[in-house]
Amino acid sequence: MITEGTKDKSPVYSAWLGKPLVITVLVRQCPIPMPCSIVGESVADVRVRIQPGWELDIRKELILAVKEEAVARDTRVTNTLQVAED
């Protein structure tokens, strides 16, 4: 495993820790929206919580977009944040 240069990368997804999100993940060449919240981040993976007690790691290169969800006056509002490729 090549680790040179990985120390210089800042955590990209940590800004969304604990917030309700919809992450668009690439599964078998299909973009799949996944409601979740981010609970951790490593150099290669993002750990998400799908439901209480159900967490999984997603490879960063499979994440296409992140939408932050907010509830305002009984209306669901989403802010779309596209993930830039390195």
Secondary structure, DSSP 4 states (H G I P E B T S, - for coil): ---TTGGGPPPSGGGGBTS-EEEEEEETTEEEEEEEEEEEE-SSEEEEEEETTEEEEEEGGGEEEEEEEEEETTEEEEEEEEPPP-
